[in-house]
Amino acid sequence: MTMREECKEYFEKISEYLDGELDSETCEKIECHLRECPECLHCFESLKRTAEICRSLPREKIPEDVEQRLKDKLKGFLSKDAAKSFDL
Ligand SMILES: [Zn+2]
């Protein structure tokens, strides 16, 4: 999957954004970009859903192959640092 440089920058921050760790100025920039960029919005929505599933389900209830697939999918979206913050 190809991403514009601009989009990569936003995606490096997206896990912090999902965790509510960013200041409001940065949040606004991300939200602004998501409104303008359907590709990022789509990725963001999938990521958000995946993160919510990962967090809401007890680990042992996710079949291993499913969990691995989710992780691989997330890793495809995220930078190394961001992936680390999801414990991938
Ligand atoms: Zn984008």
PDB file of the backbone (N, CA, C, O) and the ligand in Angstrom, with CONECT records:
HET     ZN  A 101       1
ATOM      1  N   MET A   1       0.845  -1.193   0.000  1.00  0.00           N
ATOM      2  CA  MET A   1       0.000   0.000   0.000  1.00  0.00           C
ATOM      3  C   MET A   1       0.884   1.248   0.000  1.00  0.00           C
ATOM      4  O   MET A   1       1.848   1.339   0.761  1.00  0.00           O
ATOM      5  N   THR A   2       0.552   2.179  -0.839  1.00  0.00           N
ATOM      6  CA  THR A   2       1.376   3.384  -0.931  1.00  0.00           C
ATOM      7  C   THR A   2       0.724   4.534  -0.171  1.00  0.00           C
ATOM      8  O   THR A   2      -0.497   4.690  -0.149  1.00  0.00           O
ATOM      9  N   MET A   3       1.563   5.307   0.432  1.00  0.00           N
ATOM     10  CA  MET A   3       1.067   6.435   1.206  1.00  0.00           C
ATOM     11  C   MET A   3       1.883   7.667   0.873  1.00  0.00           C
ATOM     12  O   MET A   3       3.096   7.586   0.676  1.00  0.00           O
ATOM     13  N   ARG A   4       1.225   8.789   0.812  1.00  0.00           N
ATOM     14  CA  ARG A   4       1.965  10.020   0.606  1.00  0.00           C
ATOM     15  C   ARG A   4       2.778  10.342   1.859  1.00  0.00           C
ATOM     16  O   ARG A   4       2.413   9.946   2.966  1.00  0.00           O
ATOM     17  N   GLU A   5       3.881  11.064   1.670  1.00  0.00           N
ATOM     18  CA  GLU A   5       4.734  11.428   2.802  1.00  0.00           C
ATOM     19  C   GLU A   5       3.925  12.121   3.891  1.00  0.00           C
ATOM     20  O   GLU A   5       4.081  11.855   5.083  1.00  0.00           O
ATOM     21  N   GLU A   6       3.069  13.004   3.445  1.00  0.00           N
ATOM     22  CA  GLU A   6       2.243  13.765   4.368  1.00  0.00           C
ATOM     23  C   GLU A   6       1.403  12.814   5.241  1.00  0.00           C
ATOM     24  O   GLU A   6       1.286  12.985   6.455  1.00  0.00           O
ATOM     25  N   CYS A   7       0.831  11.817   4.575  1.00  0.00           N
ATOM     26  CA  CYS A   7      -0.019  10.859   5.282  1.00  0.00           C
ATOM     27  C   CYS A   7       0.784  10.049   6.284  1.00  0.00           C
ATOM     28  O   CYS A   7       0.306   9.765   7.382  1.00  0.00           O
ATOM     29  N   LYS A   8       2.005   9.676   5.911  1.00  0.00           N
ATOM     30  CA  LYS A   8       2.845   8.908   6.830  1.00  0.00           C
ATOM     31  C   LYS A   8       3.054   9.662   8.123  1.00  0.00           C
ATOM     32  O   LYS A   8       2.997   9.086   9.209  1.00  0.00           O
ATOM     33  N   GLU A   9       3.296  10.959   7.998  1.00  0.00           N
ATOM     34  CA  GLU A   9       3.509  11.761   9.203  1.00  0.00           C
ATOM     35  C   GLU A   9       2.311  11.689  10.129  1.00  0.00           C
ATOM     36  O   GLU A   9       2.456  11.573  11.346  1.00  0.00           O
ATOM     37  N   TYR A  10       1.134  11.758   9.545  1.00  0.00           N
ATOM     38  CA  TYR A  10      -0.063  11.687  10.378  1.00  0.00           C
ATOM     39  C   TYR A  10      -0.200  10.314  10.995  1.00  0.00           C
ATOM     40  O   TYR A  10      -0.596  10.169  12.151  1.00  0.00           O
ATOM     41  N   PHE A  11       0.135   9.304  10.201  1.00  0.00           N
ATOM     42  CA  PHE A  11      -0.067   7.962  10.716  1.00  0.00           C
ATOM     43  C   PHE A  11       0.894   7.588  11.830  1.00  0.00           C
ATOM     44  O   PHE A  11       0.604   6.708  12.640  1.00  0.00           O
ATOM     45  N   GLU A  12       2.033   8.254  11.869  1.00  0.00           N
ATOM     46  CA  GLU A  12       2.947   7.983  12.975  1.00  0.00           C
ATOM     47  C   GLU A  12       2.350   8.463  14.293  1.00  0.00           C
ATOM     48  O   GLU A  12       2.741   8.015  15.371  1.00  0.00           O
ATOM     49  N   LYS A  13       1.405   9.375  14.185  1.00  0.00           N
ATOM     50  CA  LYS A  13       0.824   9.942  15.406  1.00  0.00           C
ATOM     51  C   LYS A  13      -0.537   9.342  15.736  1.00  0.00           C
ATOM     52  O   LYS A  13      -1.129   9.640  16.773  1.00  0.00           O
ATOM     53  N   ILE A  14      -1.019   8.490  14.833  1.00  0.00           N
ATOM     54  CA  ILE A  14      -2.413   8.091  14.972  1.00  0.00           C
ATOM     55  C   ILE A  14      -2.686   7.254  16.226  1.00  0.00           C
ATOM     56  O   ILE A  14      -3.773   7.340  16.797  1.00  0.00           O
ATOM     57  N   SER A  15      -1.706   6.441  16.661  1.00  0.00           N
ATOM     58  CA  SER A  15      -1.978   5.632  17.856  1.00  0.00           C
ATOM     59  C   SER A  15      -2.046   6.522  19.097  1.00  0.00           C
ATOM     60  O   SER A  15      -2.842   6.285  20.006  1.00  0.00           O
ATOM     61  N   GLU A  16      -1.202   7.542  19.116  1.00  0.00           N
ATOM     62  CA  GLU A  16      -1.272   8.502  20.224  1.00  0.00           C
ATOM     63  C   GLU A  16      -2.592   9.257  20.174  1.00  0.00           C
ATOM     64  O   GLU A  16      -3.204   9.566  21.196  1.00  0.00           O
ATOM     65  N   TYR A  17      -3.002   9.537  18.956  1.00  0.00           N
ATOM     66  CA  TYR A  17      -4.277  10.220  18.785  1.00  0.00           C
ATOM     67  C   TYR A  17      -5.419   9.360  19.341  1.00  0.00           C
ATOM     68  O   TYR A  17      -6.289   9.851  20.061  1.00  0.00           O
ATOM     69  N   LEU A  18      -5.398   8.073  18.994  1.00  0.00           N
ATOM     70  CA  LEU A  18      -6.429   7.155  19.475  1.00  0.00           C
ATOM     71  C   LEU A  18      -6.401   7.041  21.003  1.00  0.00           C
ATOM     72  O   LEU A  18      -7.434   6.840  21.643  1.00  0.00           O
ATOM     73  N   ASP A  19      -5.205   7.172  21.571  1.00  0.00           N
ATOM     74  CA  ASP A  19      -5.078   7.082  23.025  1.00  0.00           C
ATOM     75  C   ASP A  19      -5.370   8.406  23.717  1.00  0.00           C
ATOM     76  O   ASP A  19      -5.364   8.488  24.946  1.00  0.00           O
ATOM     77  N   GLY A  20      -5.624   9.430  22.932  1.00  0.00           N
ATOM     78  CA  GLY A  20      -5.893  10.747  23.501  1.00  0.00           C
ATOM     79  C   GLY A  20      -4.670  11.379  24.144  1.00  0.00           C
ATOM     80  O   GLY A  20      -4.779  12.127  25.115  1.00  0.00           O
ATOM     81  N   GLU A  21      -3.484  11.064  23.580  1.00  0.00           N
ATOM     82  CA  GLU A  21      -2.250  11.575  24.191  1.00  0.00           C
ATOM     83  C   GLU A  21      -1.717  12.837  23.514  1.00  0.00           C
ATOM     84  O   GLU A  21      -0.708  13.400  23.940  1.00  0.00           O
ATOM     85  N   LEU A  22      -2.395  13.271  22.469  1.00  0.00           N
ATOM     86  CA  LEU A  22      -1.884  14.426  21.734  1.00  0.00           C
ATOM     87  C   LEU A  22      -2.538  15.719  22.210  1.00  0.00           C
ATOM     88  O   LEU A  22      -3.657  15.724  22.724  1.00  0.00           O
ATOM     89  N   ASP A  23      -1.804  16.814  22.022  1.00  0.00           N
ATOM     90  CA  ASP A  23      -2.394  18.104  22.380  1.00  0.00           C
ATOM     91  C   ASP A  23      -3.475  18.468  21.357  1.00  0.00           C
ATOM     92  O   ASP A  23      -3.520  17.905  20.263  1.00  0.00           O
ATOM     93  N   SER A  24      -4.323  19.394  21.718  1.00  0.00           N
ATOM     94  CA  SER A  24      -5.494  19.669  20.879  1.00  0.00           C
ATOM     95  C   SER A  24      -5.108  20.209  19.501  1.00  0.00           C
ATOM     96  O   SER A  24      -5.813  19.984  18.517  1.00  0.00           O
ATOM     97  N   GLU A  25      -3.998  20.913  19.444  1.00  0.00           N
ATOM     98  CA  GLU A  25      -3.567  21.452  18.152  1.00  0.00           C
ATOM     99  C   GLU A  25      -3.247  20.323  17.169  1.00  0.00           C
ATOM    100  O   GLU A  25      -3.664  20.347  16.011  1.00  0.00           O
ATOM    101  N   THR A  26      -2.498  19.335  17.663  1.00  0.00           N
ATOM    102  CA  THR A  26      -2.136  18.189  16.815  1.00  0.00           C
ATOM    103  C   THR A  26      -3.378  17.379  16.451  1.00  0.00           C
ATOM    104  O   THR A  26      -3.521  16.940  15.310  1.00  0.00           O
ATOM    105  N   CYS A  27      -4.273  17.180  17.414  1.00  0.00           N
ATOM    106  CA  CYS A  27      -5.526  16.476  17.142  1.00  0.00           C
ATOM    107  C   CYS A  27      -6.293  17.157  16.015  1.00  0.00           C
ATOM    108  O   CYS A  27      -6.816  16.502  15.113  1.00  0.00           O
ATOM    109  N   GLU A  28      -6.347  18.470  16.084  1.00  0.00           N
ATOM    110  CA  GLU A  28      -7.074  19.212  15.053  1.00  0.00           C
ATOM    111  C   GLU A  28      -6.462  18.998  13.679  1.00  0.00           C
ATOM    112  O   GLU A  28      -7.170  18.830  12.687  1.00  0.00           O
ATOM    113  N   LYS A  29      -5.127  19.006  13.636  1.00  0.00           N
ATOM    114  CA  LYS A  29      -4.451  18.792  12.353  1.00  0.00           C
ATOM    115  C   LYS A  29      -4.800  17.428  11.788  1.00  0.00           C
ATOM    116  O   LYS A  29      -5.072  17.286  10.596  1.00  0.00           O
ATOM    117  N   ILE A  30      -4.789  16.427  12.659  1.00  0.00           N
ATOM    118  CA  ILE A  30      -5.114  15.071  12.212  1.00  0.00           C
ATOM    119  C   ILE A  30      -6.558  14.999  11.749  1.00  0.00           C
ATOM    120  O   ILE A  30      -6.848  14.442  10.690  1.00  0.00           O
ATOM    121  N   GLU A  31      -7.466  15.562  12.543  1.00  0.00           N
ATOM    122  CA  GLU A  31      -8.877  15.531  12.163  1.00  0.00           C
ATOM    123  C   GLU A  31      -9.111  16.258  10.848  1.00  0.00           C
ATOM    124  O   GLU A  31      -9.903  15.828  10.010  1.00  0.00           O
ATOM    125  N   CYS A  32      -8.409  17.358  10.691  1.00  0.00           N
ATOM    126  CA  CYS A  32      -8.512  18.145   9.461  1.00  0.00           C
ATOM    127  C   CYS A  32      -8.056  17.305   8.274  1.00  0.00           C
ATOM    128  O   CYS A  32      -8.706  17.283   7.229  1.00  0.00           O
ATOM    129  N   HIS A  33      -6.926  16.609   8.448  1.00  0.00           N
ATOM    130  CA  HIS A  33      -6.410  15.767   7.375  1.00  0.00           C
ATOM    131  C   HIS A  33      -7.374  14.621   7.066  1.00  0.00           C
ATOM    132  O   HIS A  33      -7.585  14.282   5.901  1.00  0.00           O
ATOM    133  N   LEU A  34      -7.945  14.038   8.085  1.00  0.00           N
ATOM    134  CA  LEU A  34      -8.870  12.918   7.872  1.00  0.00           C
ATOM    135  C   LEU A  34     -10.105  13.362   7.085  1.00  0.00           C
ATOM    136  O   LEU A  34     -10.682  12.580   6.330  1.00  0.00           O
ATOM    137  N   ARG A  35     -10.495  14.599   7.266  1.00  0.00           N
ATOM    138  CA  ARG A  35     -11.638  15.103   6.504  1.00  0.00           C
ATOM    139  C   ARG A  35     -11.302  15.269   5.022  1.00  0.00           C
ATOM    140  O   ARG A  35     -12.156  15.113   4.150  1.00  0.00           O
ATOM    141  N   GLU A  36     -10.039  15.587   4.767  1.00  0.00           N
ATOM    142  CA  GLU A  36      -9.634  15.860   3.387  1.00  0.00           C
ATOM    143  C   GLU A  36      -9.161  14.627   2.645  1.00  0.00           C
ATOM    144  O   GLU A  36      -9.122  14.606   1.414  1.00  0.00           O
ATOM    145  N   CYS A  37      -8.803  13.598   3.399  1.00  0.00           N
ATOM    146  CA  CYS A  37      -8.123  12.466   2.791  1.00  0.00           C
ATOM    147  C   CYS A  37      -8.897  11.178   3.063  1.00  0.00           C
ATOM    148  O   CYS A  37      -8.755  10.582   4.131  1.00  0.00           O
ATOM    149  N   PRO A  38      -9.710  10.748   2.105  1.00  0.00           N
ATOM    150  CA  PRO A  38     -10.529   9.543   2.293  1.00  0.00           C
ATOM    151  C   PRO A  38      -9.693   8.299   2.568  1.00  0.00           C
ATOM    152  O   PRO A  38     -10.124   7.408   3.300  1.00  0.00           O
ATOM    153  N   GLU A  39      -8.499   8.237   1.984  1.00  0.00           N
ATOM    154  CA  GLU A  39      -7.644   7.068   2.213  1.00  0.00           C
ATOM    155  C   GLU A  39      -7.237   6.956   3.670  1.00  0.00           C
ATOM    156  O   GLU A  39      -7.319   5.886   4.272  1.00  0.00           O
ATOM    157  N   CYS A  40      -6.799   8.072   4.227  1.00  0.00           N
ATOM    158  CA  CYS A  40      -6.408   8.070   5.635  1.00  0.00           C
ATOM    159  C   CYS A  40      -7.608   7.801   6.521  1.00  0.00           C
ATOM    160  O   CYS A  40      -7.507   7.085   7.517  1.00  0.00           O
ATOM    161  N   LEU A  41      -8.737   8.373   6.159  1.00  0.00           N
ATOM    162  CA  LEU A  41      -9.932   8.162   6.961  1.00  0.00           C
ATOM    163  C   LEU A  41     -10.281   6.683   7.002  1.00  0.00           C
ATOM    164  O   LEU A  41     -10.614   6.132   8.051  1.00  0.00           O
ATOM    165  N   HIS A  42     -10.198   6.058   5.842  1.00  0.00           N
ATOM    166  CA  HIS A  42     -10.499   4.638   5.759  1.00  0.00           C
ATOM    167  C   HIS A  42      -9.542   3.827   6.634  1.00  0.00           C
ATOM    168  O   HIS A  42      -9.975   2.957   7.389  1.00  0.00           O
ATOM    169  N   CYS A  43      -8.253   4.108   6.532  1.00  0.00           N
ATOM    170  CA  CYS A  43      -7.256   3.416   7.347  1.00  0.00           C
ATOM    171  C   CYS A  43      -7.515   3.682   8.824  1.00  0.00           C
ATOM    172  O   CYS A  43      -7.466   2.778   9.658  1.00  0.00           O
ATOM    173  N   PHE A  44      -7.790   4.935   9.120  1.00  0.00           N
ATOM    174  CA  PHE A  44      -8.017   5.320  10.505  1.00  0.00           C
ATOM    175  C   PHE A  44      -9.204   4.565  11.099  1.00  0.00           C
ATOM    176  O   PHE A  44      -9.138   4.073  12.226  1.00  0.00           O
ATOM    177  N   GLU A  45     -10.280   4.480  10.335  1.00  0.00           N
ATOM    178  CA  GLU A  45     -11.479   3.773  10.816  1.00  0.00           C
ATOM    179  C   GLU A  45     -11.176   2.299  11.082  1.00  0.00           C
ATOM    180  O   GLU A  45     -11.591   1.748  12.102  1.00  0.00           O
ATOM    181  N   SER A  46     -10.448   1.663  10.157  1.00  0.00           N
ATOM    182  CA  SER A  46     -10.107   0.243  10.357  1.00  0.00           C
ATOM    183  C   SER A  46      -9.222   0.079  11.579  1.00  0.00           C
ATOM    184  O   SER A  46      -9.402  -0.832  12.387  1.00  0.00           O
ATOM    185  N   LEU A  47      -8.262   0.987  11.691  1.00  0.00           N
ATOM    186  CA  LEU A  47      -7.328   0.930  12.804  1.00  0.00           C
ATOM    187  C   LEU A  47      -8.053   1.110  14.128  1.00  0.00           C
ATOM    188  O   LEU A  47      -7.796   0.400  15.101  1.00  0.00           O
ATOM    189  N   LYS A  48      -8.953   2.063  14.143  1.00  0.00           N
ATOM    190  CA  LYS A  48      -9.697   2.358  15.361  1.00  0.00           C
ATOM    191  C   LYS A  48     -10.533   1.146  15.772  1.00  0.00           C
ATOM    192  O   LYS A  48     -10.555   0.760  16.940  1.00  0.00           O
ATOM    193  N   ARG A  49     -11.221   0.552  14.790  1.00  0.00           N
ATOM    194  CA  ARG A  49     -12.026  -0.630  15.079  1.00  0.00           C
ATOM    195  C   ARG A  49     -11.149  -1.762  15.598  1.00  0.00           C
ATOM    196  O   ARG A  49     -11.482  -2.428  16.578  1.00  0.00           O
ATOM    197  N   THR A  50     -10.019  -1.965  14.917  1.00  0.00           N
ATOM    198  CA  THR A  50      -9.116  -3.048  15.312  1.00  0.00           C
ATOM    199  C   THR A  50      -8.589  -2.813  16.718  1.00  0.00           C
ATOM    200  O   THR A  50      -8.541  -3.736  17.531  1.00  0.00           O
ATOM    201  N   ALA A  51      -8.195  -1.582  17.002  1.00  0.00           N
ATOM    202  CA  ALA A  51      -7.675  -1.259  18.328  1.00  0.00           C
ATOM    203  C   ALA A  51      -8.748  -1.461  19.382  1.00  0.00           C
ATOM    204  O   ALA A  51      -8.464  -1.950  20.475  1.00  0.00           O
ATOM    205  N   GLU A  52      -9.960  -1.094  19.064  1.00  0.00           N
ATOM    206  CA  GLU A  52     -11.056  -1.269  20.018  1.00  0.00           C
ATOM    207  C   GLU A  52     -11.315  -2.749  20.276  1.00  0.00           C
ATOM    208  O   GLU A  52     -11.543  -3.160  21.414  1.00  0.00           O
ATOM    209  N   ILE A  53     -11.279  -3.533  19.222  1.00  0.00           N
ATOM    210  CA  ILE A  53     -11.472  -4.982  19.383  1.00  0.00           C
ATOM    211  C   ILE A  53     -10.359  -5.559  20.252  1.00  0.00           C
ATOM    212  O   ILE A  53     -10.619  -6.319  21.186  1.00  0.00           O
ATOM    213  N   CYS A  54      -9.121  -5.193  19.937  1.00  0.00           N
ATOM    214  CA  CYS A  54      -7.975  -5.691  20.702  1.00  0.00           C
ATOM    215  C   CYS A  54      -8.095  -5.333  22.175  1.00  0.00           C
ATOM    216  O   CYS A  54      -7.757  -6.132  23.048  1.00  0.00           O
ATOM    217  N   ARG A  55      -8.577  -4.136  22.439  1.00  0.00           N
ATOM    218  CA  ARG A  55      -8.633  -3.689  23.830  1.00  0.00           C
ATOM    219  C   ARG A  55      -9.843  -4.219  24.571  1.00  0.00           C
ATOM    220  O   ARG A  55      -9.785  -4.458  25.777  1.00  0.00           O
ATOM    221  N   SER A  56     -10.948  -4.404  23.847  1.00  0.00           N
ATOM    222  CA  SER A  56     -12.170  -4.773  24.546  1.00  0.00           C
ATOM    223  C   SER A  56     -12.254  -6.272  24.824  1.00  0.00           C
ATOM    224  O   SER A  56     -12.921  -6.689  25.771  1.00  0.00           O
ATOM    225  N   LEU A  57     -11.591  -7.075  24.013  1.00  0.00           N
ATOM    226  CA  LEU A  57     -11.653  -8.521  24.210  1.00  0.00           C
ATOM    227  C   LEU A  57     -10.487  -9.002  25.053  1.00  0.00           C
ATOM    228  O   LEU A  57      -9.346  -8.584  24.859  1.00  0.00           O
ATOM    229  N   PRO A  58     -10.786  -9.874  25.977  1.00  0.00           N
ATOM    230  CA  PRO A  58      -9.673 -10.500  26.705  1.00  0.00           C
ATOM    231  C   PRO A  58      -8.826 -11.265  25.695  1.00  0.00           C
ATOM    232  O   PRO A  58      -9.355 -11.908  24.788  1.00  0.00           O
ATOM    233  N   ARG A  59      -7.532 -11.191  25.855  1.00  0.00           N
ATOM    234  CA  ARG A  59      -6.610 -11.772  24.899  1.00  0.00           C
ATOM    235  C   ARG A  59      -6.907 -13.238  24.562  1.00  0.00           C
ATOM    236  O   ARG A  59      -6.862 -13.636  23.398  1.00  0.00           O
ATOM    237  N   GLU A  60      -7.205 -14.017  25.571  1.00  0.00           N
ATOM    238  CA  GLU A  60      -7.362 -15.458  25.330  1.00  0.00           C
ATOM    239  C   GLU A  60      -8.595 -15.774  24.488  1.00  0.00           C
ATOM    240  O   GLU A  60      -8.725 -16.885  23.974  1.00  0.00           O
ATOM    241  N   LYS A  61      -9.509 -14.797  24.344  1.00  0.00           N
ATOM    242  CA  LYS A  61     -10.695 -15.081  23.558  1.00  0.00           C
ATOM    243  C   LYS A  61     -10.491 -14.853  22.065  1.00  0.00           C
ATOM    244  O   LYS A  61     -11.339 -15.231  21.256  1.00  0.00           O
ATOM    245  N   ILE A  62      -9.375 -14.241  21.700  1.00  0.00           N
ATOM    246  CA  ILE A  62      -9.078 -14.061  20.281  1.00  0.00           C
ATOM    247  C   ILE A  62      -8.284 -15.264  19.792  1.00  0.00           C
ATOM    248  O   ILE A  62      -7.199 -15.546  20.300  1.00  0.00           O
ATOM    249  N   PRO A  63      -8.826 -15.974  18.802  1.00  0.00           N
ATOM    250  CA  PRO A  63      -8.039 -17.093  18.257  1.00  0.00           C
ATOM    251  C   PRO A  63      -6.697 -16.570  17.761  1.00  0.00           C
ATOM    252  O   PRO A  63      -6.609 -15.472  17.212  1.00  0.00           O
ATOM    253  N   GLU A  64      -5.651 -17.372  17.963  1.00  0.00           N
ATOM    254  CA  GLU A  64      -4.314 -16.891  17.665  1.00  0.00           C
ATOM    255  C   GLU A  64      -4.137 -16.411  16.224  1.00  0.00           C
ATOM    256  O   GLU A  64      -3.493 -15.394  15.966  1.00  0.00           O
ATOM    257  N   ASP A  65      -4.724 -17.165  15.293  1.00  0.00           N
ATOM    258  CA  ASP A  65      -4.530 -16.766  13.896  1.00  0.00           C
ATOM    259  C   ASP A  65      -5.220 -15.440  13.590  1.00  0.00           C
ATOM    260  O   ASP A  65      -4.730 -14.636  12.796  1.00  0.00           O
ATOM    261  N   VAL A  66      -6.367 -15.228  14.236  1.00  0.00           N
ATOM    262  CA  VAL A  66      -7.065 -13.949  14.049  1.00  0.00           C
ATOM    263  C   VAL A  66      -6.250 -12.810  14.619  1.00  0.00           C
ATOM    264  O   VAL A  66      -6.089 -11.766  13.988  1.00  0.00           O
ATOM    265  N   GLU A  67      -5.738 -13.021  15.821  1.00  0.00           N
ATOM    266  CA  GLU A  67      -4.932 -11.987  16.450  1.00  0.00           C
ATOM    267  C   GLU A  67      -3.710 -11.656  15.596  1.00  0.00           C
ATOM    268  O   GLU A  67      -3.354 -10.491  15.416  1.00  0.00           O
ATOM    269  N   GLN A  68      -3.079 -12.705  15.076  1.00  0.00           N
ATOM    270  CA  GLN A  68      -1.906 -12.485  14.248  1.00  0.00           C
ATOM    271  C   GLN A  68      -2.256 -11.690  12.997  1.00  0.00           C
ATOM    272  O   GLN A  68      -1.509 -10.809  12.571  1.00  0.00           O
ATOM    273  N   ARG A  69      -3.402 -12.020  12.420  1.00  0.00           N
ATOM    274  CA  ARG A  69      -3.810 -11.297  11.218  1.00  0.00           C
ATOM    275  C   ARG A  69      -4.078  -9.826  11.529  1.00  0.00           C
ATOM    276  O   ARG A  69      -3.704  -8.942  10.759  1.00  0.00           O
ATOM    277  N   LEU A  70      -4.731  -9.573  12.669  1.00  0.00           N
ATOM    278  CA  LEU A  70      -4.989  -8.192  13.079  1.00  0.00           C
ATOM    279  C   LEU A  70      -3.679  -7.437  13.271  1.00  0.00           C
ATOM    280  O   LEU A  70      -3.522  -6.298  12.834  1.00  0.00           O
ATOM    281  N   LYS A  71      -2.744  -8.112  13.941  1.00  0.00           N
ATOM    282  CA  LYS A  71      -1.460  -7.474  14.193  1.00  0.00           C
ATOM    283  C   LYS A  71      -0.730  -7.162  12.894  1.00  0.00           C
ATOM    284  O   LYS A  71      -0.164  -6.082  12.730  1.00  0.00           O
ATOM    285  N   ASP A  72      -0.750  -8.127  11.970  1.00  0.00           N
ATOM    286  CA  ASP A  72      -0.077  -7.896  10.694  1.00  0.00           C
ATOM    287  C   ASP A  72      -0.704  -6.723   9.972  1.00  0.00           C
ATOM    288  O   ASP A  72      -0.013  -5.905   9.364  1.00  0.00           O
ATOM    289  N   LYS A  73      -2.035  -6.654  10.049  1.00  0.00           N
ATOM    290  CA  LYS A  73      -2.746  -5.573   9.396  1.00  0.00           C
ATOM    291  C   LYS A  73      -2.345  -4.232  10.004  1.00  0.00           C
ATOM    292  O   LYS A  73      -2.068  -3.267   9.291  1.00  0.00           O
ATOM    293  N   LEU A  74      -2.319  -4.192  11.313  1.00  0.00           N
ATOM    294  CA  LEU A  74      -1.925  -2.965  12.013  1.00  0.00           C
ATOM    295  C   LEU A  74      -0.504  -2.559  11.656  1.00  0.00           C
ATOM    296  O   LEU A  74      -0.222  -1.390  11.393  1.00  0.00           O
ATOM    297  N   LYS A  75       0.383  -3.542  11.653  1.00  0.00           N
ATOM    298  CA  LYS A  75       1.777  -3.248  11.351  1.00  0.00           C
ATOM    299  C   LYS A  75       1.928  -2.626   9.970  1.00  0.00           C
ATOM    300  O   LYS A  75       2.793  -1.781   9.741  1.00  0.00           O
ATOM    301  N   GLY A  76       1.051  -3.070   9.041  1.00  0.00           N
ATOM    302  CA  GLY A  76       1.084  -2.501   7.697  1.00  0.00           C
ATOM    303  C   GLY A  76       0.760  -1.007   7.698  1.00  0.00           C
ATOM    304  O   GLY A  76       1.247  -0.252   6.856  1.00  0.00           O
ATOM    305  N   PHE A  77      -0.065  -0.599   8.652  1.00  0.00           N
ATOM    306  CA  PHE A  77      -0.475   0.802   8.716  1.00  0.00           C
ATOM    307  C   PHE A  77       0.501   1.668   9.483  1.00  0.00           C
ATOM    308  O   PHE A  77       0.633   2.864   9.219  1.00  0.00           O
ATOM    309  N   LEU A  78       1.188   1.052  10.440  1.00  0.00           N
ATOM    310  CA  LEU A  78       1.890   1.852  11.434  1.00  0.00           C
ATOM    311  C   LEU A  78       3.394   1.879  11.245  1.00  0.00           C
ATOM    312  O   LEU A  78       3.987   0.972  10.662  1.00  0.00           O
ATOM    313  N   SER A  79       3.984   2.929  11.747  1.00  0.00           N
ATOM    314  CA  SER A  79       5.435   2.978  11.839  1.00  0.00           C
ATOM    315  C   SER A  79       5.862   2.046  12.969  1.00  0.00           C
ATOM    316  O   SER A  79       5.030   1.591  13.755  1.00  0.00           O
ATOM    317  N   LYS A  80       7.177   1.762  13.047  1.00  0.00           N
ATOM    318  CA  LYS A  80       7.658   0.854  14.084  1.00  0.00           C
ATOM    319  C   LYS A  80       7.306   1.351  15.478  1.00  0.00           C
ATOM    320  O   LYS A  80       6.840   0.583  16.319  1.00  0.00           O
ATOM    321  N   ASP A  81       7.529   2.638  15.720  1.00  0.00           N
ATOM    322  CA  ASP A  81       7.259   3.194  17.037  1.00  0.00           C
ATOM    323  C   ASP A  81       5.788   3.096  17.389  1.00  0.00           C
ATOM    324  O   ASP A  81       5.422   2.748  18.511  1.00  0.00           O
ATOM    325  N   ALA A  82       4.956   3.407  16.415  1.00  0.00           N
ATOM    326  CA  ALA A  82       3.531   3.339  16.666  1.00  0.00           C
ATOM    327  C   ALA A  82       3.110   1.903  16.947  1.00  0.00           C
ATOM    328  O   ALA A  82       2.287   1.652  17.827  1.00  0.00           O
ATOM    329  N   ALA A  83       3.675   0.963  16.196  1.00  0.00           N
ATOM    330  CA  ALA A  83       3.359  -0.448  16.410  1.00  0.00           C
ATOM    331  C   ALA A  83       3.764  -0.871  17.808  1.00  0.00           C
ATOM    332  O   ALA A  83       3.070  -1.654  18.457  1.00  0.00           O
ATOM    333  N   LYS A  84       4.884  -0.353  18.264  1.00  0.00           N
ATOM    334  CA  LYS A  84       5.359  -0.685  19.604  1.00  0.00           C
ATOM    335  C   LYS A  84       4.351  -0.244  20.659  1.00  0.00           C
ATOM    336  O   LYS A  84       4.122  -0.941  21.648  1.00  0.00           O
ATOM    337  N   SER A  85       3.761   0.907  20.435  1.00  0.00           N
ATOM    338  CA  SER A  85       2.830   1.412  21.449  1.00  0.00           C
ATOM    339  C   SER A  85       1.559   0.552  21.492  1.00  0.00           C
ATOM    340  O   SER A  85       0.806   0.593  22.464  1.00  0.00           O
ATOM    341  N   PHE A  86       1.333  -0.224  20.429  1.00  0.00           N
ATOM    342  CA  PHE A  86       0.208  -1.163  20.454  1.00  0.00           C
ATOM    343  C   PHE A  86       0.676  -2.538  20.937  1.00  0.00           C
ATOM    344  O   PHE A  86      -0.104  -3.490  20.961  1.00  0.00           O
ATOM    345  N   ASP A  87       1.937  -2.637  21.315  1.00  0.00           N
ATOM    346  CA  ASP A  87       2.494  -3.890  21.780  1.00  0.00           C
ATOM    347  C   ASP A  87       2.437  -4.959  20.698  1.00  0.00           C
ATOM    348  O   ASP A  87       2.033  -6.092  20.963  1.00  0.00           O
ATOM    349  N   LEU A  88       2.838  -4.608  19.482  1.00  0.00           N
ATOM    350  CA  LEU A  88       2.786  -5.561  18.368  1.00  0.00           C
ATOM    351  C   LEU A  88       4.154  -6.225  18.161  1.00  0.00           C
ATOM    352  O   LEU A  88       4.307  -7.058  17.268  1.00  0.00           O
TER     353      LEU A  88
HETATM  354 ZN    ZN A 101      -3.814  11.115   4.063  1.00  0.00          ZN2+
END
